[in-house]
Amino acid sequence: MRTPIIAGNWKMHKTLDESVAFVRELAPRLEPFAGVERVVCPTFVSLAAAADALRGTPIKVGAQNVSHEEKGAFTSQIAPDMLAGLVEYVIIGHSECRQYLGETDELINKKAHAALNHGLKPIIAVGESLQQREAGEALPFVERQVRAALADISAEQMAQVVIAYEPIWAIGTGLNASVADAAEVCGHIRSIVRDIYGDAVAGALRIQYGGSVKPGNMLDYMGAEDIDGALVGGASLKVDDFTTLVELAAQAKGV
Protein backbone atom coordinates (compact mmCIF):
# COMPACT_ATOMS: atom_id res chain seq x y z
CA MET A 1 0.00 0.00 0.00
CA ARG A 2 1.50 3.32 -1.08
CA THR A 3 1.22 6.13 1.48
CA PRO A 4 -0.79 8.99 -0.03
CA ILE A 5 1.09 12.30 -0.22
CA ILE A 6 -0.53 15.72 -0.37
CA ALA A 7 1.90 18.60 -0.91
CA GLY A 8 0.95 22.27 -0.83
CA ASN A 9 2.93 24.46 -3.23
CA TRP A 10 2.47 28.01 -1.94
CA LYS A 11 4.27 29.55 -4.92
CA MET A 12 4.80 33.31 -4.36
CA HIS A 13 2.30 33.73 -1.53
CA LYS A 14 2.43 34.50 2.21
CA THR A 15 4.89 36.72 4.07
CA LEU A 16 7.10 35.26 6.78
CA ASP A 17 4.63 36.16 9.54
CA GLU A 18 1.68 34.89 7.52
CA SER A 19 3.49 31.62 6.86
CA VAL A 20 4.23 30.98 10.52
CA ALA A 21 0.68 31.80 11.57
CA PHE A 22 -0.67 29.54 8.83
CA VAL A 23 1.34 26.43 9.72
CA ARG A 24 0.60 26.89 13.43
CA GLU A 25 -3.09 26.82 12.63
CA LEU A 26 -2.74 24.03 10.08
CA ALA A 27 -0.68 21.51 12.05
CA PRO A 28 -3.29 20.53 14.66
CA ARG A 29 -5.97 20.35 11.98
CA LEU A 30 -3.93 17.80 10.02
CA GLU A 31 -2.88 15.75 13.02
CA PRO A 32 -5.73 13.18 12.79
CA PHE A 33 -4.71 12.03 9.31
CA ALA A 34 -1.57 10.08 10.11
CA GLY A 35 -2.08 7.74 7.16
CA VAL A 36 -1.42 10.58 4.72
CA GLU A 37 1.96 12.25 4.26
CA ARG A 38 1.37 16.01 4.58
CA VAL A 39 3.84 18.49 3.09
CA VAL A 40 3.91 22.28 2.87
CA CYS A 41 6.23 24.16 0.50
CA PRO A 42 6.58 27.82 1.53
CA THR A 43 8.71 30.46 -0.18
CA PHE A 44 12.44 30.48 0.54
CA VAL A 45 12.00 33.61 2.67
CA SER A 46 9.66 31.76 5.02
CA LEU A 47 11.16 28.29 4.82
CA ALA A 48 13.27 28.28 7.98
CA ALA A 49 10.62 29.96 10.12
CA ALA A 50 7.89 27.62 8.90
CA ALA A 51 10.11 24.59 9.46
CA ASP A 52 10.88 25.77 12.98
CA ALA A 53 7.17 26.30 13.72
CA LEU A 54 6.44 22.75 12.51
CA ARG A 55 9.25 21.09 14.43
CA GLY A 56 7.84 18.28 16.54
CA THR A 57 4.76 17.89 14.33
CA PRO A 58 4.26 15.22 11.65
CA ILE A 59 3.93 17.86 8.91
CA LYS A 60 6.81 17.74 6.43
CA VAL A 61 8.38 20.78 4.76
CA GLY A 62 9.50 21.13 1.16
CA ALA A 63 11.28 23.76 -0.89
CA GLN A 64 9.94 25.02 -4.20
CA ASN A 65 13.18 24.58 -6.15
CA VAL A 66 16.90 23.91 -5.76
CA SER A 67 20.05 24.59 -7.75
CA HIS A 68 22.00 21.78 -9.38
CA GLU A 69 25.22 23.53 -8.36
CA GLU A 70 26.99 22.88 -5.07
CA LYS A 71 28.07 26.49 -4.50
CA GLY A 72 29.56 29.45 -6.33
CA ALA A 73 28.73 32.67 -8.13
CA PHE A 74 25.10 31.91 -8.85
CA THR A 75 23.18 34.93 -7.62
CA SER A 76 19.68 34.18 -6.27
CA GLN A 77 20.18 30.40 -6.28
CA ILE A 78 19.85 27.96 -3.37
CA ALA A 79 22.32 25.06 -3.13
CA PRO A 80 21.07 21.63 -2.05
CA ASP A 81 23.22 21.52 1.09
CA MET A 82 21.56 24.78 2.21
CA LEU A 83 18.28 22.85 2.30
CA ALA A 84 19.60 19.62 3.77
CA GLY A 85 18.35 19.24 7.33
CA LEU A 86 15.87 22.07 6.82
CA VAL A 87 13.42 20.38 4.44
CA GLU A 88 12.64 16.83 3.40
CA TYR A 89 11.22 17.48 -0.07
CA VAL A 90 11.99 19.76 -2.98
CA ILE A 91 9.82 20.47 -6.03
CA ILE A 92 11.74 20.12 -9.28
CA GLY A 93 10.63 20.80 -12.84
CA HIS A 94 7.44 22.70 -12.15
CA SER A 95 6.05 23.99 -15.44
CA GLU A 96 6.30 27.58 -14.22
CA CYS A 97 10.04 27.10 -13.72
CA ARG A 98 10.32 25.42 -17.09
CA GLN A 99 8.39 28.24 -18.77
CA TYR A 100 9.56 31.37 -16.94
CA LEU A 101 13.06 30.33 -15.88
CA GLY A 102 13.95 28.32 -18.95
CA GLU A 103 14.59 25.07 -17.10
CA THR A 104 15.30 22.19 -19.47
CA ASP A 105 14.87 18.44 -19.09
CA GLU A 106 18.64 18.12 -18.77
CA LEU A 107 18.77 20.70 -15.98
CA ILE A 108 15.91 19.04 -14.13
CA ASN A 109 17.80 15.74 -14.20
CA LYS A 110 20.86 17.49 -12.74
CA LYS A 111 18.69 19.00 -10.01
CA ALA A 112 17.20 15.59 -9.21
CA HIS A 113 20.69 14.13 -8.80
CA ALA A 114 21.80 17.08 -6.67
CA ALA A 115 18.77 16.72 -4.41
CA LEU A 116 19.19 12.97 -3.98
CA ASN A 117 22.90 13.31 -3.31
CA HIS A 118 22.10 15.62 -0.39
CA GLY A 119 19.34 13.50 1.12
CA LEU A 120 16.47 15.53 -0.32
CA LYS A 121 13.42 13.88 -1.85
CA PRO A 122 12.53 15.36 -5.24
CA ILE A 123 8.93 15.86 -6.32
CA ILE A 124 9.50 15.88 -10.08
CA ALA A 125 6.74 17.67 -12.00
CA VAL A 126 5.87 16.79 -15.58
CA GLY A 127 3.00 17.76 -17.85
CA GLU A 128 1.92 18.83 -21.30
CA SER A 129 0.50 22.04 -22.76
CA LEU A 130 -3.06 22.35 -24.03
CA GLN A 131 -1.76 22.43 -27.59
CA GLN A 132 0.10 19.16 -27.05
CA ARG A 133 -2.94 17.51 -25.49
CA GLU A 134 -5.23 18.61 -28.31
CA ALA A 135 -2.69 17.29 -30.84
CA GLY A 136 -2.68 13.89 -29.13
CA GLU A 137 0.91 14.34 -27.98
CA ALA A 138 0.37 14.30 -24.20
CA LEU A 139 1.57 10.75 -23.51
CA PRO A 140 4.77 10.83 -25.62
CA PHE A 141 5.64 14.31 -24.35
CA VAL A 142 5.26 13.31 -20.70
CA GLU A 143 7.20 10.13 -21.39
CA ARG A 144 10.14 12.14 -22.74
CA GLN A 145 10.05 14.35 -19.63
CA VAL A 146 9.97 11.36 -17.26
CA ARG A 147 12.77 9.46 -18.99
CA ALA A 148 14.95 12.57 -19.13
CA ALA A 149 14.34 13.45 -15.48
CA LEU A 150 15.20 9.95 -14.29
CA ALA A 151 18.36 9.47 -16.38
CA ASP A 152 21.03 7.64 -14.34
CA ILE A 153 18.94 7.65 -11.16
CA SER A 154 19.30 4.25 -9.52
CA ALA A 155 16.51 1.90 -8.47
CA GLU A 156 17.53 2.47 -4.84
CA GLN A 157 17.25 6.24 -5.26
CA MET A 158 13.79 5.89 -6.79
CA ALA A 159 12.46 5.06 -3.33
CA GLN A 160 12.96 8.76 -2.52
CA VAL A 161 11.34 10.12 -5.70
CA VAL A 162 7.77 11.37 -6.19
CA ILE A 163 6.46 12.25 -9.65
CA ALA A 164 3.72 14.86 -10.04
CA TYR A 165 1.65 14.97 -13.22
CA GLU A 166 0.64 18.59 -13.69
CA PRO A 167 -0.82 19.43 -17.10
CA ILE A 168 0.34 22.97 -17.85
CA TRP A 169 -3.07 24.08 -19.02
CA ALA A 170 -4.63 23.17 -15.66
CA ILE A 171 -2.25 25.13 -13.44
CA GLY A 172 -3.76 28.33 -12.05
CA THR A 173 -6.47 28.35 -14.72
CA GLY A 174 -9.39 26.84 -12.86
CA LEU A 175 -9.43 24.10 -15.50
CA ASN A 176 -8.61 20.55 -14.56
CA ALA A 177 -7.96 17.30 -16.34
CA SER A 178 -10.76 14.77 -16.29
CA VAL A 179 -10.22 11.91 -13.89
CA ALA A 180 -9.94 9.56 -16.86
CA ASP A 181 -7.24 11.69 -18.52
CA ALA A 182 -5.30 12.16 -15.28
CA ALA A 183 -5.51 8.46 -14.49
CA GLU A 184 -4.35 7.58 -18.01
CA VAL A 185 -1.25 9.75 -17.79
CA CYS A 186 -0.41 8.66 -14.24
CA GLY A 187 -0.79 5.03 -15.31
CA HIS A 188 1.48 5.72 -18.28
CA ILE A 189 4.08 7.25 -15.96
CA ARG A 190 4.01 4.09 -13.84
CA SER A 191 4.42 1.95 -16.94
CA ILE A 192 7.47 4.00 -18.00
CA VAL A 193 9.03 3.51 -14.58
CA ARG A 194 8.21 -0.20 -14.81
CA ASP A 195 9.98 -0.37 -18.14
CA ILE A 196 13.08 1.30 -16.68
CA TYR A 197 13.24 -0.24 -13.21
CA GLY A 198 10.86 -3.20 -13.02
CA ASP A 199 7.67 -4.02 -11.15
CA ALA A 200 8.84 -3.43 -7.59
CA VAL A 201 10.05 0.13 -8.13
CA ALA A 202 7.04 1.02 -10.28
CA GLY A 203 4.64 -0.42 -7.74
CA ALA A 204 6.19 1.59 -4.91
CA LEU A 205 6.43 4.90 -6.80
CA ARG A 206 4.03 7.59 -5.62
CA ILE A 207 2.46 9.68 -8.38
CA GLN A 208 0.57 12.88 -7.67
CA TYR A 209 -1.92 14.78 -9.79
CA GLY A 210 -1.78 18.57 -9.77
CA GLY A 211 -3.74 21.24 -11.57
CA SER A 212 -6.71 23.08 -10.04
CA VAL A 213 -7.18 20.41 -7.38
CA LYS A 214 -9.88 21.45 -4.91
CA PRO A 215 -12.17 19.86 -2.32
CA GLY A 216 -14.89 19.43 -4.94
CA ASN A 217 -12.84 17.14 -7.19
CA MET A 218 -10.27 15.63 -4.83
CA LEU A 219 -12.21 12.47 -4.02
CA ASP A 220 -12.62 11.62 -7.69
CA TYR A 221 -8.91 11.94 -8.42
CA MET A 222 -7.88 9.98 -5.37
CA GLY A 223 -10.20 7.16 -6.40
CA ALA A 224 -7.90 6.39 -9.34
CA GLU A 225 -5.55 3.48 -8.70
CA ASP A 226 -2.43 5.18 -10.04
CA ILE A 227 -2.99 8.56 -8.37
CA ASP A 228 -1.41 8.54 -4.91
CA GLY A 229 -1.83 12.17 -3.95
CA ALA A 230 -1.84 15.73 -5.14
CA LEU A 231 0.52 18.65 -5.63
CA VAL A 232 -1.79 21.50 -4.74
CA GLY A 233 -1.52 25.20 -5.53
CA GLY A 234 -4.32 27.60 -4.63
CA ALA A 235 -6.25 25.23 -2.37
CA SER A 236 -3.16 24.78 -0.20
CA LEU A 237 -3.28 28.45 0.84
CA LYS A 238 -6.42 28.03 2.95
CA VAL A 239 -6.40 25.96 6.12
CA ASP A 240 -9.92 24.63 5.62
CA ASP A 241 -9.34 23.64 2.00
CA PHE A 242 -6.01 21.95 2.56
CA THR A 243 -7.35 20.08 5.58
CA THR A 244 -10.30 18.87 3.53
CA LEU A 245 -7.99 17.66 0.76
CA VAL A 246 -5.96 15.61 3.23
CA GLU A 247 -9.13 14.23 4.82
CA LEU A 248 -10.52 13.22 1.42
CA ALA A 249 -7.23 11.54 0.49
CA ALA A 250 -7.38 9.51 3.69
CA GLN A 251 -11.01 8.60 2.97
CA ALA A 252 -10.36 7.60 -0.64
CA LYS A 253 -7.35 5.43 0.16
CA GLY A 254 -8.77 3.99 3.37
CA VAL A 255 -5.94 5.13 5.63
HELIX and SHEET records of a PDB file:
HELIX    1   1 LEU A   16  LEU A   30  1                                  15    
HELIX    2   2 PHE A   44  LEU A   54  1                                  11    
HELIX    3   3 PRO A   80  LEU A   83  1                                   4    
HELIX    4   4 SER A   95  TYR A  100  1                                   6    
HELIX    5   5 ASP A  105  ASN A  117  1                                  13    
HELIX    6   6 LEU A  130  GLU A  134  1                                   5    
HELIX    7   7 ALA A  138  ALA A  149  1                                  12    
HELIX    8   8 GLN A  157  GLN A  160  5                                   4    
HELIX    9   9 ILE A  168  ALA A  170  5                                   3    
HELIX   10  10 VAL A  179  TYR A  197  1                                  19    
HELIX   11  11 ASP A  199  ALA A  204  1                                   6    
HELIX   12  12 PRO A  215  MET A  222  1                                   8    
HELIX   13  13 GLY A  234  LEU A  237  5                                   4    
HELIX   14  14 VAL A  239  LYS A  253  1                                  15    
SHEET    1   A 9 ILE A   5  ASN A   9  0                                        
SHEET    2   A 9 GLU A  37  CYS A  41  1                                        
SHEET    3   A 9 LYS A  60  ALA A  63  1                                        
SHEET    4   A 9 TYR A  89  ILE A  92  1                                        
SHEET    5   A 9 LYS A 121  VAL A 126  1                                        
SHEET    6   A 9 VAL A 162  TYR A 165  1                                        
SHEET    7   A 9 ARG A 206  TYR A 209  1                                        
SHEET    8   A 9 GLY A 229  VAL A 232  1                                        
SHEET    9   A 9 ILE A   5  ASN A   9  1                                        
END                                                                             
